């Protein structure tokens, strides 16, 4: 079948090695043999093809390295080698596939550092997926040169260093505010096609594509229009350090941002609440601290060192799952069981407090003296001024003194008689 253009054998039970005869199909445009039981190594006989090509060998069991002969497919638009047992590094000759829109190498055992030439070499790349491999080293700043990249998934590797600030300048992850008042993605893709692609190159047929993305902890298989419009940045489960770059908040088209399970420190950039399209934000299992910004969408802040009350109002009021705030000992407020203490009244300055203390003492003594004077002269003054009152008062006192004297004398006499009898 030398003139065969499309071969779709996805989702079968094909086994055995991949035949080298597929390299002889010069007019082949679409090769889909994913999700089978194919083994062995990927053929190394790939030759230059005059046709745009989509190649899907994902979810099989081929081992060995990625053949460098794939670099001969200069019209290659989509390469899916994910979920296999490939190892080694990314061959340098892949950089000649300048028309790539999708490069999915996830779920393998590919090692080494992420090549610095990936950014400038793939001006049309929209999806780069290196998830669950063994990549090490730092994230190259050359990735910031992608013109139309909308999905960057480098999760579950051994990447170190800091997150490059320039990732916040990737145009493909921003909204173009001049079109539909900010609800359209950047049209850079169209200009890139005109300036970088040969006239024979056609636009991507997204109906033939599928890419798995982890959103809110769930593996979702994106296809067709959903995949074309998905904008996601996932750097989770690495060994990244340092603060979260504030420039990431410039990615106004982001729907998902996952930086969890790293060693990031510092606080959350305050402008992150302005990312209107952000549906999933996962910053859990880091060393972040500070307070939680007021305006946030779906988020996971567990296992950090945040402090203070959980903000009330706006979108964050709907986030009633306490697990997204777990293991932040100094965080309080709904929906956590730990309630925030009322703010203490502001303390007066020390000098003012001393003056108030002195005034209270003086007032106390004045009141005591006034009470004594009032009570004393209320009685003594009346007796001095009224002669009849004096007579009555002193007669009353004399009678009471005599009465007491008689009672005491009688008691003493009785006691003496008892003592004599004994």
FIBA-534993 format. One record per atom (N, C-alpha, C, CB): x, y, z. Coordinates in steps of 0.2 Angstrom, whole numbers, plus 2048, in hexadecimal, padded with zeros to 3 digits. Last residue first. Glycine has a CB too. Layout:
# FIBA-534993
XYZ/...
# end
This chain:
# FIBA-534993
7A987CAC8/7AE877AC5/7B4876ACA/7B1879ABE/7A4887ACE/7A1880ACF/7A687BACD/79A880ACB/7AC891AC9/7AC890AD0/7A9889AD1/7A8895AD4/7A8892ABB/7AF890ABD/7B088EAC4/7B4896ABB/79B896ABC/79C88FAB9/7A388DABB/79C88FAB2/79D8A3AC1/79989EAC5/79B897AC3/79289FAC5/7A38A9AB6/7A78A8ABC/7A48A3AC1/7A78AFAC0/79A8A9AAC/7A08A5AAB/7A38A4AB2/7A48A9AA6/7908B2AB2/78F8ABAB1/7958A7AB0/78A8AAAAB/7988BEAB1/7968BBAB8/7948B4AB7/7908BFABA/79A8C0AA3/7A08BEAA7/79E8BBAAE/7A48C5AA9/78D8C2AA0/7908BCA9D/7968BBAA1/7928BEA96/78A8CEAA6/7868C8AA8/78A8C2AA6/77F8C9AA5/7938D7AA0/7948D6AA7/7908CFAA9/7918DCAAB/78F8D7A93/7958D4A94/7968D2A9C/79B8D9A92/7828DDA95/7828D6A92/7898D3A93/7818D7A8A/7868EAA9A/7828E5A9E/7838DEA9B/77B8E7A9E/78D8EFA8F/7908EEA95/78D8E9A99/7918F5A99/7838F0A85/7898EBA84/78C8EAA8A/78E8EEA7F/77B8F9A8B/7798F3A8A/77E8EEA89/7748F3A84/784904A8B/781901A92/77F8FAA90/77C906A95/785907A7E/78B905A81/789902A88/78F90BA83/77890AA7A/77A904A77/781902A7B/77C905A70/776916A82/772910A83/775909A80/76B911A80/77F91EA7B/78091CA82/77C916A84/77E922A87/77A91FA6E/78091CA6F/781919A76/786920A6D/76E926A71/76E91FA6E/77491BA6F/76C920A67/774932A76/77092DA7A/76F926A78/769930A7B/77A936A6A/77E934A70/77A930A75/78193AA73/76E938A62/773934A60/778931A66/778937A5B/767942A69/76493BA67/769936A66/75F93CA62/77094CA69/76E949A6F/76B942A6E/76894EA72/77294FA5B/77794DA5F/775949A66/77C953A61/765953A57/76894DA55/76D94AA59/76A94EA4D/76495FA5E/76095AA60/762953A5E/75995BA5D/76E966A57/76F965A5E/76B95FA61/76E96BA63/776965A48/76F964A4B/770962A52/76B95FA47/783967A44/77E96CA42/77896BA46/77D96CA3B/78995BA48/78C962A4A/787967A49/792964A46/782951A42/782952A49/785958A4C/78794CA4C/785954A34/77E954A37/77E955A3E/77A94EA34/793952A34/790958A33/789959A35/79095AA2B/793944A36/796948A3B/793950A3A/79E949A3B/78C93FA2A/78A93DA31/78D942A36/78D936A33/792945A1F/78B944A1F/788942A26/78993EA1A/79F945A22/79C94CA23/79494BA23/79E951A1E/7A2938A1E/7A493AA24/79F940A26/7AB93CA24/79D936A10/79A932A16/79C935A1D/79D92BA15/7A4940A09/79D940A09/79A93CA0F/79A93DA03/7B193CA0C/7AF942A0E/7A8943A0F/7B2948A0A/7B192FA06/7B3930A0D/7B0936A10/7BA92FA0E/7AE9339F8/7AA92E9FC/7AB92FA04/7AB9279FA/7B993B9F5/7B393E9F5/7AE9399F9/7B093F9EE/7C39319F6/7C39379FB/7BC93A9FB/7C993C9F9/7C09289EC/7C09269F3/7C092C9F8/7C79229F4/7C19319E1/7BB92E9E2/7BB92C9E9/7B99289DD/7CF9349E1/7CA9399E2/7C39379E4/7CA93D9DB/7D49279DF/7D592A9E5/7D09309E6/7DC92D9E6/7D09259D1/7CE9209D6/7CF9249DD/7D391A9D6/7D692F9CA/7CF92F9CA/7CC92B9D0/7CC92D9C4/7E392B9CB/7E19329CE/7DA9329CF/7E39389CA/7E391F9C4/7E591F9CB/7E29269CE/7EC91F9CC/7E09249B7/7DB91F9BA/7DD91F9C2/7DC9189B7/7EB92B9B4/7E492F9B4/7DF92A9B8/7E19309AD/7F49229B3/7F59279B8/7EE92A9B9/7FA92C9B6/7F091A9A7/7F09179AE/7F191C9B4/7F79139AE/7F192499D/7EA92199F/7EA91E9A6/7E791D99A/7FF92599D/7FB92B99F/7F49299A1/7FA930999/802918998/80491A99F/8009209A1/80C91C99E/7FC91898B/7FA913990/7FC916997/7FC90C98F/804922985/7FC923986/7FA91E98B/7F992297F/81091B985/80F921988/80892398A/812927984/80D91097C/80F90F984/80E915988/81690C984/7FE910972/805911973/80791197B/808918970/7F2903973/7F490A973/7FB90B974/7F090E979/7EF8F6967/7F28F896E/7F48FF96D/7F88F496F/7E08F195F/7E78F495F/7E98F7966/7E78FA95A/7D98E2964/7D88E9963/7DF8EC963/7D48EB969/7DC8D3959/7DC8D795F/7DC8DE95F/7E38D5963/7D08CB94F/7D68CF94F/7D68D3956/7D68D4949/7CB8BB954/7CA8C2953/7D08C6953/7C48C4957/7D28AC94D/7D18B0953/7CF8B7950/7D78B0957/7CB8A1941/7D08A6943/7CD8AA949/7D08AB93C/7C988F944/7C6896943/7CB89B945/7C0897947/7CB88093D/7CF885941/7CC88C93F/7D6885940/7C5879933/7C287993A/7C587E93F/7C387293D/7C3882923/7C787E928/7C387E92F/7CE881929/7BD889919/7BA88491C/7BD87F921/7B787F916/7BE896925/7BA891922/7BD89091B/7B3894920/7CE89892F/7C789A92B/7C4895928/7C98A0927/7E089792C/7D9896930/7D389992C/7DA89A937/7F089192D/7EB894929/7E489292D/7EB890922/7FB88B933/7F9892935/7F4895931/7FF897935/7FD87F92E/7FB87F935/7F8886937/80187D939/7F8877921/7FA87E921/7F8880929/7F788391C/7F286B91E/7F986B920/7FC87291F/7FD86691C/7E686F911/7E886B916/7F086C918/7E7864915/7DE876908/7E287A90D/7E6876912/7DD87F910/7D786C901/7DB8718FD/7E0875901/7D78748F8/7CF86690B/7D5863909/7DA867905/7D485D905/7C386D90D/7C986F911/7CF86C90F/7C786D918/7BA874900/7BD86E902/7C386F906/7BF86A8FB/7B387F8FC/7B187D903/7B5876904/7AA87C903/7B488C8F3/7B98868F4/7B88848FB/7C08898F3/7AC8978F2/7A98918EF/7AE88B8F1/7A78918E8/7B48A28F5/7AE8A08FA/7AC8998F8/7A98A58FA/7BC8A58EB/7BF8A18F0/7B989E8F5/7C48A48F3/7B58AE8E3/7B58A78E1/7B78A38E7/7B98A68DB/7AF8BA8EF/7B18B88E9/7B18B18E7/7B88BB8E7/7B28B6901/7AF8BA8FB/7B28B88F5/7B18C18FC/7C18B590B/7BA8B490A/7B88B9904/7B68B7910/7D18AD90D/7CD8B290B/7C58B190A/7CF8B5904/7D68A591C/7D48A4915/7CF8A9913/7D089D914/7E18AE927/7DB8AB925/7DA8AA91D/7D58B1927/7F28A8929/7ED8AD929/7E68AA927/7EF8B3925/7FE8A091E/7FC8A2925/7F68A7924/8018A6928/806891917/802897917/7FF89991D/7FC896912/80F887914/81088B91A/80C89191A/81788C91C/80887890D/80D87D90D/80D881914/80A882907/7FE86E90B/80586C90C/80987290A/806866908/7F28758FE/7F4871904/7FC870904/7F086A903/7EC87D8F5/7F28808F8/7F487C8FE/7F08878FB/7E487D8E6/7E68788EB/7ED87B8EE/7E88718E8/7D68848DE/7DD8848E0/7DE87E8E5/7DF88B8E3/7CC88E8D3/7CD8878D6/7D48868D8/7CB8818D1/7D189F8D6/7CC89A8D4/7CD8938D7/7CC8998CC/7D28AD8E1/7D58A78DE/7CF8A28DC/7D98A38E3/7D58BB8E9/7D18B98E3/7D58B38E0/7D08BE8DE/7DD8BE8F4/7D68BE8F4/7D38BA8EF/7D48C58F5/7EB8B28F8/7E88B88F5/7E18B88F5/7EB8B98ED/7F08AD908/7ED8AB902/7EA8B18FF/7E78A6903/8008B290F/7F98B190F/7F68AF908/7F68B8911/80F8A8912/80C8AE911/8048AD911/80E8B190A/81789A908/81489D90E/8118A490C/81A89E913/81C88A901/819891900/817894907/8148918FB/82287F8FE/824882904/822889904/82C882906/8178728F9/81D8768F8/81F8798FE/81B87C8F2/80A86B8F7/8108688F9/81686C8F6/8108618F5/8008758EB/8018718F1/80886D8F1/7FC86B8F1/7FB87C8E1/80287F8E4/80487A8EA/8028868E6/7F187D8D4/7F48788D9/7FB87A8DB/7F48718D6/7E38828CC/7E98858CF/7EC8808D5/7E988C8D1/7D88838BF/7DB87E8C4/7E28818C6/7DC8778C0/7D388D8B8/7CE8898BB/7D18848C0/7CB8858B5/7D689D8B2/7D98988B6/7D48948B9/7DE89B8BB/7D18A88AC/7CF8A28A9/7D289C8AD/7D28A18A2/7D68B38B3/7CF8B28B2/7CD8AB8B0/7CB8B78AE/7E18B88BD/7E18B38B7/7DA8B08B7/7E68AD8B8/7E28BF8C8/7DF8C38C2/7DF8BE8BC/7E48C98C1/7E88B88D2/7E08B88D2/7DD8BC8CC/7DE8BC8D8/7F58BB8D0/7F28B48CE/7EB8B48CE/7F58AE8D2/7FA8C68D6/7F68C78D0/7F48C08CD/7FB8CA8CB/8028C28E1/7FB8C48E2/7F78C58DC/7FC8CB8E5/80A8B28E1/80A8B98DE/8028BB8DF/80C8B88D7/80C8AB8F1/8088AA8EB/8088B18E8/8018A78EC/81D8AB8F8/8168AB8F8/8138AA8F1/8148B28FB/82A89F8FB/8288A68FA/8208A58FA/82A8A98F4/82F8908F1/82E8948F8/82B89B8F6/8358958FB/82E87F8EB/82D8868EA/82C88A8F1/8278888E6/8318728E9/8348758EF/83387D8EE/83B8738F0/8238698E4/82986B8E3/82C86E8E9/8298718DD/8158658E3/81A8608E5/8218638E2/81885A8E1/80D8708D6/80D86C8DD/8138688DD/8078698DD/80A8798CC/8118798CF/8128758D5/8138818D0/7FF87B8C0/8018768C5/8088768C6/7FF86F8C3/7F28828B9/7F98848BB/7FA87F8C1/7FA88B8BD/7E68848AB/7E98808B1/7F08828B2/7E88798AF/7E488E8A3/7DE88B8A6/7E08878AC/7DA8878A1/7EB89E89D/7EC8978A1/7E58958A4/7F18988A6/7EA8AA897/7E68A5894/7E789E898/7E88A488D/7F38B289E/7EC8B389F/7E88AE89C/7EA8BA89C/8018B28A4/7FE8AD8A0/7F78AD8A1/8018A68A1/8058BB8AE/8048BE8A8/8018B98A3/80A8C18A5/8098B38B9/8028B68B9/8008BA8B2/8018BB8BF/8168B08B7/8118AB8B5/80A8AE8B5/8128A58B9/81D8BB8BD/81B8BB8B6/8178B68B3/8228BA8B2/8208B78C9/81A8BB8C8/8188BC8C1/81B8C28CB/8258A78CC/8268AD8C9/8208B18C8/82A8AB8C2/8268A08DC/8228A08D6/8238A78D3/81B89F8D8/83889F8E2/8318A18E2/82D8A08DC/8318A98E4/84188F8E5/8408968E4/8398988E3/8438988DD/84187F8DB/8428838E1/84188B8DF/8498828E4/83C86F8D6/83D8768D4/83D87A8DB/8378798D0/83B8628D3/83F8648D9/84186B8D8/8468608D9/82B85C8CF/83285C8CE/83685E8D4/8338618C8/81D85C8CF/8218568D1/8278568CE/81D8508CF/8178678C2/8178648C8/81C85E8C9/8108628CA/8158708B8/81C86F8BA/81D86B8C0/8208758BA/80B8748AC/80B86F8B1/81386D8B2/8078688AF/7FF87E8A4/80687E8A6/8078798AC/8098858A7/7F487F897/7F587C89D/7FD87C89E/7F387589D/7E688188D/7EC88588F/7EE883896/7EB88D88F/7DC87B880/7DE87A887/7E587E888/7E0872888/7D787C873/7D6882877/7D988187E/7CF883878/7DA86F86E/7DD87586A/7DC87C86F/7D9877864/7D3867876/7DA867876/7DD86D873/7DD861873/7C686A873/7C886B87A/7D086B87A/7C586587E/7C5867865/7C586E867/7C886F86E/7BE870866/7CE857867/7CB85C862/7CB863865/7C485A861/7D1852878/7D1851871/7CD85786D/7CD84B86F/7D884D887/7D5852883/7D685187B/7D9859884/7D5843894/7D784288D/7D4848889/7D583B88A/7DB8468A4/7D684789F/7D9847898/7D384E8A1/7DE8408B4/7E08408AD/7DA8418A8/7E38398AC/7DC84B8C2/7D98468BE/7DC8468B7/7D18488BD/7E18568C9/7E38508CB/7E084A8C7/7E184F8D2/7DD8618C2/7DA8608C8/7DB8598CB/7D38628C8/7E38598B4/7E085F8B6/7DC85E8BD/7DB8638B1/7EE8538A9/7EC8528B0/7EA8598B3/7F284F8B5/7EB84E899/7ED85389D/7EA8528A4/7EB85A89B/7EF84688A/7EC845891/7EF84B895/7EE83E893/7E9849879/7EE84A87E/7EB84A885/7F285187D/7E6846869/7E3845870/7EA846874/7E083E871/7E0849858/7E584985D/7E2848864/7E885085D/7D884A84D/7DC84484D/7E1844853/7E1843847/7D385784D/7CE85184E/7D284A84F/7C9850848/7DC860849/7DC85E851/7D7859852/7D9864854/7E786283E/7E085F83E/7DF85C845/7DF859839/7EF87283B/7EE86B83F/7E786983F/7F186C846/7F187882A/7F0879831/7EE872834/7EA87D832/7FF87381F/7F8874821/7F7875828/7F386F81E/80C877815/80A87581B/80387781D/80F878821/81087D809/80C877808/80A87480F/810871805/81888880C/811889809/80D883809/81188C802/82088681C/820885814/819886812/82387F812/82089182A/81E88B827/81E88B81F/817889829/82289D830/827898831/82589282D/827896838/8188A782D/81F8A982D/8248A382D/8218AE832/80C8A182E/80D8A4828/8158A5827/80A8AB828/80C89B83B/80B897835/80D89A82E/804894834/80D8A7842/8138A2842/81289D83C/81389E849/8018AC841/8068B083E/80C8AB83D/8088B6842/7F98A3848/7F88A4840/7FE8A783D/7F28A8840/7FE8A3855/7FE89D851/7FE89E849/7F9898853/7FB8B085A/8028AF858/8028A8853/8068AE85E/7EF8B385F/7EF8B1858/7F68B0856/7EB8B6854/7EB8AE870/7EF8B286B/7EF8AF864/7F68B286E/7DA8AA872/7E18A9873/7E58AD86E/7E28A1873/7CD8B5878/7D08B1873/7D78B0874/7CF8B486C/7C78BE881/7C58B7881/7C88B287C/7BD8B6881/7CA8CB880/7CE8C7885/7CC8C0885/7CE8CA88B/7C08D1877/7C18D387E/7C58CF882/7BB8D6880/7C28CB86A/7BC8C986E/7BD8CB876/7BC8C186E/7D28D086A/7CD8CC866/7C88CA86C/7D18C6863/7DB8D7872/7D88DB86C/7D38D7868/7DE8DD867/7E08CE87B/7DB8D387D/7D88D7877/7DD8D7883/7E48BE87A/7E58C4876/7DF8C9877/7E58C286E/7EB8B6888/7E58B8884/7E78BE880/7E08BA889/7F98AA887/7F68B0889/7F08B2885/7FB8B6888/8008A0883/7FC89F889/7F98A588C/80189C88F/8088A4878/80289F877/7FE89E87D/805898875/8128AB87E/80C8AF87A/8068AA87A/80E8B2874/81B8AB88C/8198A7887/8128A9884/81889F889/81F8B2897/81E8B6891/81D8B188B/8258B9890/8218AA8A2/81B8AE8A2/81A8B389C/81B8B38A8/82D8A58A1/8278A189F/8218A589F/82789B8A3/8368AD8A6/8348AF89F/82F8AA89D/83A8AE89A/83A8A88B2/8368AE8B2/8338AF8AB/8398B48B4/83C8978B4/83E89D8B1/8398A28B1/84089B8A9/83D8908C4/8388918BE/83A8978BB/8318918C1/84D8898C9/84788E8CA/84388E8C4/8498958CC/8538788CC/8548808CB/84D8838CC/8568818C4/84E8698C3/85086D8C9/8518748C7/85786A8CC/84485B8BF/8478618BE/8488658C4/8418658B9/84184D8BE/84684F8C3/8488568C2/84B84A8C3/82F84C8BC/83684A8BA/83A84C8C0/83784F8B3/82184F8BD/8238498BF/82A8478BB/81E8438BD/81D85A8AE/81C8588B5/81F8518B6/8158578B7/81D8628A4/8238608A5/82385D8AC/8298658A5/813869898/81386489D/81986189E/80D85F89B/80C876890/812874892/81286F899/81787A894/80187B884/802876889/80987488A/7FE870888/80488587B/7FE88687F/7FE881885/7F888587B/80F88F871/80E889876/80888A87A/81588887A/812898868/80B896868/80A89086D/809894861/82089A869/81C8A0867/81489E868/81C8A185F/82D898874/827895871/82289A86F/82488F875/83789D87C/83689F876/83189C871/83D89E872/837897889/83389D888/8338A0881/8378A288D/84188D887/83A88B886/835891886/83788788C/84C89388B/84B893884/844891882/85088E880/84F890898/84B896896/84989788F/85089C898/84D87F89D/850884899/84C88A897/852881892/84C87A8AD/84887C8A8/84B8818A3/84187E8AA/85B8708B2/8568768B3/8518768AD/85A87C8B4/85C85E8B5/85F8658B3/85986A8B4/8618658AC/8538518AD/8568548B3/85985B8B0/85C8508B6/8468458A9/84A84B8A7/84D84E8AE/8458508A4/83F8398A9/8458398AE/84983F8AC/8498338AD/82D83B8A9/8348388A6/8398398AB/83583B89F/8208418AA/82283A8AC/8288378A9/81C8368AC/81E84B89B/81C8498A2/81F8428A3/8148498A2/820854891/82684F893/82484C899/82C854893/81885B884/81785788A/81C85288B/810853888/81386987C/81986687E/818862884/81F86B87F/80A870870/80986C875/810868876/804867875/80D879865/80887B86A/807876870/80187B866/81A87E85B/818879860/81387C865/81E877864/81F886851/818885851/815880856/81688284A/82D888853/82988E854/82188C854/82A89284E/83887F859/83187D858/82D883858/82F87885D/84488485D/844880857/83D87E855/84887A858/84488C869/84588F862/84488B85C/84C893862/841880872/83E886871/83E88A86B/84088B877/84B876870/84487586F/84087B86E/841871875/858878874/85687A86D/84F87986C/85A876868/85B873880/85A87A880/85887C879/86187E881/853864886/858868881/85686F880/85786587A/853860896/84F862891/85386688C/849866894/86085389A/85D85989B/85885B895/86285F89B/85C84189D/86084789B/85D84D89C/862846893/84F836897/85483989C/85883E899/8588348A0/84082C896/845831893/849835898/84183588E/837823899/83D82389D/84282789A/83F81C89F/826829898/82C825896/83182589B/82E82788F/81B833898/81B82C89B/820827898/81482989A/81C83D889/81B83C890/81B834892/81483F892/81F84387E/82383E880/82283C887/82B84187F/81884C871/816848877/81A843879/80E846877/81685A869/81B85586A/81A852871/82285986A/80D86285C/80D85E862/813859863/80685A862/812869851/80D86C855/80D86885C/80686C852/82186A847/81D86684D/81886B850/822863852/82986F83E/82287083D/81E86C842/81F86E836/83686B83F/834872841/82D873841/83887783D/83F860842/838860841/835866843/83585A845/84C862846/84A86383F/84386383D/84E85F83A/84D85D853/84C864852/84B86684B/852868854/850850852/849852853/848859852/84685085A/85D84F853/85B84F84D/85385184D/85C849849/86084C861/86185385E/85E854858/86885585E/85584286A/85A843865/85A84A862/85983E85F/85384287B/850844875/855846870/84C84B877/85B833883/85983A882/85583C87C/85F83E883/85582488B/85A828887/85882F887/85B826880/84581B887/84B81E88B/850822887/84E81888F/835815886/83A818883/83F81B888/83881E87E/82980E888/82F80D88D/83581088A/82F80588E/81A819888/81E813886/82481288B/82181587F/813825889/81181F88C/814819889/80981F88C/81582E879/81482D880/812826883/80F832882/81883286D/81C82C86F/81B82B876/82382D86D/81283B860/80F838867/813832868/808837866/813849857/817843859/815841860/81F844859/80E852849/80C850850/810849851/80584F850/81585683D/81185B841/80F859848/80A85C83D/822854833/81F851838/81B85783C/82484D83D/82A858828/82385A828/81F85782E/820858821/83685282B/83685982C/82F85C82B/83A85D827/83C845830/83584782E/83384E82F/830842832/848843834/84784482D/84084682B/84983D82A/847841842/849848840/848849838/84F849842/846834843/840837843/84183F841/83C83784A/85382F844/85083083E/84983383D/85082983A/85582D852/85783384F/854834848/85E83584F/84982485B/84D824856/84F82B853/84B820850/84A82486D/846827867/84B827861/84482E869/84F813872/84F81A872/84B81D86C/85781D871/84680687B/84C809877/84B810877/84C806870/835800877/83B80287C/840805878/83E7FC880/8247FF876/82A7FF873/82F802878/82A80486D/8167FD87A/81C7FA87E/8237FB87B/81A7F3881/80B80A87A/80D804878/81280187C/80F803870/80681887A/80381387E/80480C87B/7FC81487F/80981F869/80881F870/805819873/804825872/80C82285D/80E81B85F/80E81B866/81681A85C/80882C850/80582A857/807823858/7FE82B858/80B839846/80D833848/80C83184F/815832847/806842838/80584183F/80783A841/7FD842840/80E84C82B/80D84682E/80B846836/81484282D/80D85281B/80C854822/80B84D825/807859823/81884B80E/81284C811/81284F818/80D846811/82484780A/82284D807/81B84F80A/82184C800/830841816/82A840813/827847810/82583E818/840839819/83C840818/83683E814/841845814/83E82A823/84182E81D/83D83581C/84282A817/84281F82F/83E82482D/842829828/83C828833/848813835/84881482E/84481A82B/84680E82A/84780E842/84C814841/84C815839/853812843/83880A84B/83D809845/84180F844/83880883F/83980785D/83680B857/83B80B851/835813859/83B7F6862/83D7FD862/83980185C/8457FD860/82F7EC86B/8357ED867/8377F4868/8347EB860/81D7EC869/8237EC86D/8297ED869/8247E5871/80C7F086B/8127F0867/8187F086B/8127F5862/7FE7F086F/8037EC873/80A7EB86F/8007E5875/7F780086F/7F77F986D/7FC7F5871/7F97F8865/7F680E86E/7F280A872/7F1803870/7EB80E873/7F981385C/7F9814864/7F480F867/7F781B866/7FB81584F/7FB80E852/7FC80E859/80180B84F/7F881F842/7F681E849/7F681784B/7EF82184A/7FE82A837/7FF82383A/7FD823841/807821838/7FA834829/7F8832830/7FA82B832/7F1834831/80183381D/80083A821/7FE839828/7FA83E81D/80B82B811/80782B818/80783281B/80B82681C/81282A806/80C82F806/80882F80C/80882D800/81C821808/81E828807/81882D807/821828800/81F814811/81981780F/81A81F80E/813816814/82A80F817/82A80F80F/82481380D/82B80880D/82980E824/82D813822/82D81481A/834812824/821803826/81E809826/82280F824/81B80B82D/82A7F8826/8277FA820/823801820/8227F481E/82E7F5833/8327FA82F/82F7FC829/8397F882E/8217F283F/8247F0838/8287F6835/81F7ED833/8247F1850/8217F584B/8257F4844/8227FD84D/8217E0857/8257E6855/8227EA850/82C7E4853/8127DA860/8187D985C/81C7E085B/8167D6855/8017DE85E/8077DD862/80D7DC85D/8067D6866/7F17E6860/7F77E585C/7FD7E3860/7F87EA856/7E47E8864/7E97E4868/7EE7E2864/7E57DE86A/7E07FA863/7DF7F3862/7E37EE866/7E17F285A/7E1808863/7DC805867/7DA7FE865/7D6809868/7E580D852/7E480E859/7DF80985C/7E281585A/7E780C844/7E7806848/7E780784F/7EC801846/7E7815836/7E581683D/7E380F840/7DE81A83D/7EF81C82A/7EE81682D/7ED817834/7F581282C/7EE82581B/7EC825822/7EB81E824/7E5828823/7F382380E/7F4829811/7F2829819/7F082E80E/7FC818803/7F7818809/7F981F80D/7F881280E/8038147F9/80081B7F8/7FB81C7FE/7FD81C7F2/8088077FB/80D80D7FB/80A8147FB/81180C7F4/8047FA800/800800800/804806800/7FB800806/
# end
